[in-house]
Amino acid sequence: MQHAHARGAPRRSVMIPLLGILLSACATAPQSQAPTPQATPAPSTPAPYTSTYRALPSTTTLIRGATVLTGTGTRIDNGDVLIVDGKISAVGTQLSAPAGAKVIEANGRWVTPGLIDVHSHLGVYPSPGVDAHSDGNEMVDPVTAQAWAEHALWPQDPGFQTALEGGITTMQILPGSGNLIGGRGVTVKNVHATTYQAMKFPGAPQGLKMACGENPKGVYGGKGQAPMTRMGNVAGYRQAFADAQAYREEWNKYRRELAEYEKKQKDAAGKKKDADDKPPSPPKRDLKSDTLVGAMNGEILVHIHCYRADEMAIMIDLANEFGFKIAAFHHAVEAYKIADLLAQNDICGAEWADWWGFKMEAFDGVMENLALTDMPRNSCAVVHSDSPEGIQRLNQEAGKAMARGNRMGLDISREHAITWLTLNAAKALGIDQVTGTLEAGKMGDVVIWNGDPFSVYALAEAVFIDGALVYDRKSPPAKPASDFLLGQYETAVKGSAQ
C-alpha cells in the first residue's frame, strides 16, 4: 500500500454515513495542564488559535461488573468504573453508586480507556477524497514548518464519527509527509463541533511533523530540486535548524539589549534623557523559525515519519546536534532492529501491525515489529493508523500485533497490549498526565466493548468523552447525520423515491 497523501495525490476514501451526535457544549472545561518541559521561550506572541473546547454535560455514571483494562497494565475482573463530574473517580470492585448515578450493568463486557491515535489525517484529508479536500501537504518548499494542520482541519469530516464508533476519543492530526518538515500537528478530542478550536485538546502541546527517506526526496527530486537524495534530506534538516538557531540568538540578543535599555531607563529616572537613546528594535518575526525554535526549546513535540533503522539513528544524531527531543518515530517498520536505542532515548515507536513492502524503505518490515519494539525496559510501543479506515479498527490492529508477539513466545497480555492504544499514545502526545488510563482524576474518556476488545468481533457499544455519552450503539435514532451528510441523505432518499 502506498501513501497517496504522502505524494500529494488526492486520497481516496470510502463515503461512509456519519451518524453524528448533536450536542451543545456548555459545561466547564476540564482542568488540565500541558505536561511539557519549561524552557527559554521562543519569540512569540500570545497564541491566537487557542482551544475553546468545553466538556459536554455529563451524568455521574457507574459501569459495573465488567472486565476492566485500566491502561496501567492492570486487569480487573468483575470490575467497576465510577465517573463523576466528567472525571474518573474510582476504579475497583464492588463500588457504591452515588445517589442519582446512572448504573450500567456491564457483565460480559470489557471496559478500556478511550483509544488514542497519534497519527491521523482526518479533517485535512477528509471524506469524500477529492482534490478540493486535499489540504494535508503544503508541497511548495521542502521546509514548511510555518504551516499548521489545524488551519486546514474540517470538523465536518465524516471520518470523525466513524472513528468514534471504533472507540477513538483523542487523535493527533498531522500534515502529510511530502516535505522534510511539513508543519505543526494538533491534538483534538473526538467531539462533534463546528470549529476545530472547539475540538482542540486543552493544554496539549503541538507536534512538529518531519519526514525521512523516499517521500521528500521523491517529491522534490522529481522536480529537479533539492533534496533528491537522502544526504540532501539530512542537509535540508540541518540547514533549517541552523537557521533557527541563528534566529533564536537574534531574539536572545534583542532581549538582552532590551533588558539593559530598561535598566538604564530605570536608573536614569528623573534625569535628563538623551534624545538618541532609543530602545532596540526586535528582529523580524519568521514563522518557520518560530516553529523550529519551539521544538528546540521543548515546547513542540517532534514526530518523525521514518521507516529504516539507519535513518532513525541519523535522526537521533540530528536531534542531539540541535538539542530537540524526538517524541516518536512514526511507521518505523524497522524499529525492531534498534528497539534498545529507541528505549534508551525515550522515543516511542508508533507503528502499524503489519504494513510492509509497499515501497523499498518498507520492504524489511516484519509483523513482529511492534512486539519487538515493546520488549526493552522503558520502551514505548504505539499502534497508529495513518488511515481513515484503519482508525475505525485500531483495536484489531493491536490485536494482530499482540498475536504475532505471542506466536513468537513473548507472552503479551491484554492488559499490557491496551497500553499501545492508550497510555503510550498519550505519552507520545504529551497528555498522559490527564488521559490515557482509568485512574482517579483523569479525564472520563471510556469505552465499553461488547467483548474482548482485541477480537475481530469486538464492537464499541458506548463511548464517553469527559464523562459524557457521545456514542451509544443501541440508540441509532439519537445519532443524526453530520452537517455535511444531512443534505446528501435527503438527496439520496428523494432520488431513490423518484
N, C-alpha and C positions, 0 to 999 in steps of 0.2 A: 504494500500500500504506500503510495506516495502522498506527501503533504501538498495538496493543491494550494492551500493558503500560504505555505512557505515559499512558493514560487510566484505568488502574486496572481495566480489564476483564480477565478471565482470558485468558491466552494459549493459543492452540490449537496443539498440537504433534503431529507425526506420531509414533505409537508405533513406534519403530524398535528391533529387538532389540539389546541391548547384549552384546557379546562381551568381557567384562572379562578382565583378566589378574590372577589371584590371586597376588600376590607379597608376600613378607614384607619389611618394611623393617628392616634390622638393620645396615646399614653406617654408617660415619661420615658425618655431614652434610658436604656440600661447604663449603669455607671461602669465604664471601662477605661483603661489607660493603655496607651501604646507601649508594649514591652520592648522598646528599642533603646539601645545604649545612648547615654548622653555624650555629646561630643561638641567641639567647637562648631557653632552653627555655620552653615554655608550662607553666602549672601542671599537674602531672601526678603520677601515682604509677607505680611500675613496671608495665609493660604486662602485664595479666593474661591476655592471649589470644595468647601467643607461638607461633611456629611450632615444631612438633615434627617437621617433615619430616626424613627421613633418606634419603639416596640409596640406591637398591637395589643389591644386589651386582652387580658388572659384571665383564666379561672384557676383557682387552686385545684390541682389535679393530682390524684394518687393512682399510679399504674401499679397493679398488684398481681403477684403470682407469676411473673414472667421469668424467663432465663435472661439475666441481665449481664451484658458485656460492658463494663464501665469505661473501657478505653485506657485504663491504667494498667492493664494486664491481669485484671481480676474478673472472674466469672462468679455470679451469684445465682444459684438455682433457687427457684421459688422466691425470687427477689422482688423488691418494691422500689419504686422511684417516686419521690414526692416533689412536685414543682409548686413553688409559692412565689407570688409576685414576679413571675417570669424567670425565676432562677431555680436551679436545683437546690432543694432544701435538705433532702436526706436521701440516702441510698442504703438499702439493707433488707432485712426480712421482718415481717410482722409489724410494719409501720402503721401507726394510727392515722386515720383520716381526720384532718381538722374539720371543725363544724363548717358545713356548707361546701365542702370539697366535692368535686366530681370524681367518682371512683370508676376506674376502668379495670374490669376483671380480665387479665391477660394470660390466663392459664394456657399453656401450649404455645405461647407466642414468645418472641425474643425482643429485647429492647437494647438499643445501642445509642451512643451519641449521634447527632446529626452528622452525615458524611460531608467531607470537605474535599473539593477538587482543586488542586494547586495549579492546574494548567488547563484553562478553558478559553475559548474564543467566542463564547455565546455573547450576543449583543454587538460584537464588532464584525462577526461573520454570521449574521442571523439567518433564519429561515424566512422566506424561501431563498435558496442560494443563487442569487442573481447578481449581475455586475453592480447594480445600484446599491447593493448591501455589502460590497467588499470594502471594508474600512479598517482592516487589521494591519496592513503593510504600507508604510509611507516610504516606498522604494524610490526616492529621488536622490538619496545620498547614502553611503554605507553607514553613516552615523547620524541617527535622528533621535538622539537622547532627549530632545526638546518635546517630542510628541508624547501625549498621554492617551492611553487606550480609553480611559473613561470619557474623553471628549468625543468618542465615536460610539459609545455604548448605547444601544437602542433597547429600552426596557420592555418594549412590546414583543421582543423575540419569543416565539412560541417555545423555543428550546428551554427557557427558564422553567416553565411549568412541567414539561416532560422530565426535566432533571429533578424537580421537586418530587415528582411521583416515584423517582428512584431513590429518594431519601437524601438528596443533596440539599443541605441547608446553607452552605457557605462555599464560595469559589473565588479564585483569583482569575480575573480577566486580563489576558496578556496581549500585547501586539504580536504580530506574526514574526517569522524568523528569516525574512528575506534580507535583513540588514545585520551588520556586525553588532550594532547597538540599536535596537528597534524602538526604545522608549520605555515609558513607565507603565506598569500594570496597576490594577486596582482590585482590592478585595471587597466583595459585596455579599450581603445577606440575600438569600433567595426568596424575596418577598415581592408581591405584586406592587408596582409603583409606576407613576407617570414620569418621574425623573430619575436619573441614575443617582443623584445625590441622596435620594430617599432610600436607595438600596445600599449605599456606601457603608461598609462596616465601620462603626465608630471607633476611632483610635487606632485602626490598623495601619501599619506603615505601608508605603507604596513599594512596589517591586520594580527592579530595572531588568528588562529583558535583553539578553545578549545571545548571540548565536555563533557556533563554531562551524567549521567544515564546509560541506558541499553547498548548503543553501546560499550564504552570502557570496562565496566565490563564483557560484554558478550564475547568480543574478547579474553581478557586475562584470565578471569576466566575459560573459556572453555579449556584453555591450562594448567590449574593448576598454573597460575601465578597471581601475584598481578597486577592490582586490580581485585577482584572478587566480591566485594560488593560496595555499594555507599559510605560507610565510607572509603573503600580503595581508591575510586576515590579521595575524598577530601584529604586524607593523601598524595596521589601522587601529587596533585597540590601544596600542602603546602611545601612538601619537595623540589620540583623543584624550587619554588620561593625562599625558604630559601637558597638553594644552590646559586641561582643567586644573592641574597643579599650579601652573603659572597664574591662571585666573584667580585661584584661591589666594595665592600670595599677594596679588594686586589688591584684593579686598582686605587681607590682613594688614597690609601696609597702610591702606586708607584708614582702617580703624585705629591703628596706632597713631597715625598723624592726627586724626580727629580727636582722639583722647588727649594728645598733647596740646592741641589747639584749645580744647575746652578747659583743660587745667590752666593753661596760660591766661585765658579769659577770666577764670575764677580768681586767679592770683592778682590779676590787674584790675579787679573790681574797684570802681571809684576813681581810677586813674585815667588820664587822657589816653585815648586809643589811637593806635597807628592806623591811618586810613588804608594802608596797603595790607593790613593784617586781615586776611580772609580765610575762611575755613577751607579745607581741602575739598576737591571735587571727587565724588565717587566714580569708580570705573563704570564703563558702560555695561549694563547687565546683559549676560549671554545665557539664554535659557538652556542651551545644550550643555554648557559647562556647569550651570546650576545643578542639573541632574547628576552629573558625574561627581561633583564635589559632595553632593548629598550622599552618594554611595560611598565615597572615601571617608566621609565623616560618620558612617554607620547609621544614617537616618533613613536610607533607602536600601532595601534588601536586594541582593543581586541574584537573579535566576538565569541560568545559562543553558540554552539548548545545545547539547553536546553528546555525541554518540561514542566516539572512540576513547579508549583508556589513555592513549598517549596525549590526545588533545586536552582531556580533562586535567592531566598532570601539568600541561603547559599553562592552562588557565589558573591553576593553583599558584604557579610561579608568578603569573601576571598579577594576581591578587596580592601576593606578598610584595611585589615590586612597588605597587601603588597604594598599598595599605587599605584595600577594601576586603570585605568578608563575603564569601560565596554562601548563600543560603542553601541552594540546591542546584544540582545538575539535573536537567530535565531530559527525558527519553533515555539517556545514559545506558544504551544497550550493552556496553562493555564494562559497566560498573563492577561486575563480578571479578574482574581482573585486578581492580585496585580498591576493593572494599575496605581494606585496612587503612589505606591512605585517606579515603573519604572520612572514615570514623575518626582518624587522628586529627583531621582538620575540621571536625564538627560540621560536615557538609551532608545534607540529605541527598539520597538518590531517588528522584521522582521518576517512576518508570511504568511502562506497560507490562502486562502479564506475559505477552507472547508475540508482540510485533517484531518482525525481523526480516531481513533480506529484501526489502523493497527498494533499497539503493545500496551502493557499495559500502558506505560507512555503517550500515545496519546489518551487514552480512554476517558478522561474527557474533550476533546475538544468540542467547540460549534461553530456553523457557524457565530455567532455574535462576535467572539473573537476579530477580528481586529477592528470592530466598537467600541467595549467597550474599547479596548486599547487606542483608539483615543480620548476617552471622557475627561480625565483630562486636565486641563490647562497645557500648555507647554509639552504635550505629543508628541510622535514621532512614529506614526504607519507607517509601511512599508510593502508593498506587495513584496514577493520574490518568486522565482520559485523552486530552487533546482532540476530542471528538464530540460532536453533538449527539451521536448515537451512543458512544461508549460511556458518556456521563450518566446515561439512564440506567446502566447496569454496572456501575463501579464496584458494587458488592460482589458481582460474579467474577470480575477481573481479579479481585483479591482472592476469591475462592480458587481460581485457577492457579495463581501464584503459590498459594498455600499448598495445594495438592501436589504441585511439582516439587516443592521443597520437601514435603513429607515422603514423596516417592523416592527421594534420594537419601532418606533417613534422618532428616533434620528435626522431626517431631515438633512441628509448629502447631500450637494450639489456636483455637478460635479466639480465645481471649487475648492472645498476642497479635494475631493477624489483623484484628479490628483496629489496632493502633496505626496500621498503614493507611487507614482511611480517616483517622480521627486525630489522635494525639500528635503523631509525627507530622501529619499535614499541617496541623495548627502551629507546630514548631517552625516549619518551613516558612510560614506566613507571618511569624512573629505575634501570634494571637493566642498562644497556648495558655497564657495567664487567665484568659476569660472564657475559653471554649475548648472543645476537643475531647473532653472527658465528662463523665457523670460524677461530679464531685460538688459538694456543698459550696455555693457561692458562684458557681459557673453559670453561664447563660443556659436557659432551659431549652436547648436545641436537642431534640429527642426524636427517635424513630421507633415505632412499634412495627415489627415484622410478623408476617403470618407463620413463620417458621425459621429454621436455621438461615441466617442472612447470607451464608456462603453457598447456599443451594441455588441451582438454576431455576428452581420453582419458587424462590422467595419473592414476596411482594411487600412493599411498604404499605401497611394498612393505614397508618396515621403518622403525620409529621408535625412536630411542634417546633416553632421558632420563637425564642424568648417566651416560652410557656403558652403561646397562642397556637391553637389548632389551625394550621394553614392548609392541610390536605387530609381528607378523610375519604378513603376509597369506598366506604359503604354508603356515601351520600352523594351520588352523581348530580342530583338536582342543585346541590349547593355549589357546583363548580361551573359557573358560566364561562363562556369562551373569552379569550383575551380581547382587548380593544381591537387589535389588528384582525383577528379572525371572525369577529362578530359579523362584519359585512360579508365575509367570504361564505359563512354558513348560510346567511339569508339568501345570497345569490344562488348557492348550490341547491337549496331547498326549492326555491322558486323555479330554477331551471329544470329540476327533475320533475316538477309538477306540470310543466308545460308540454 
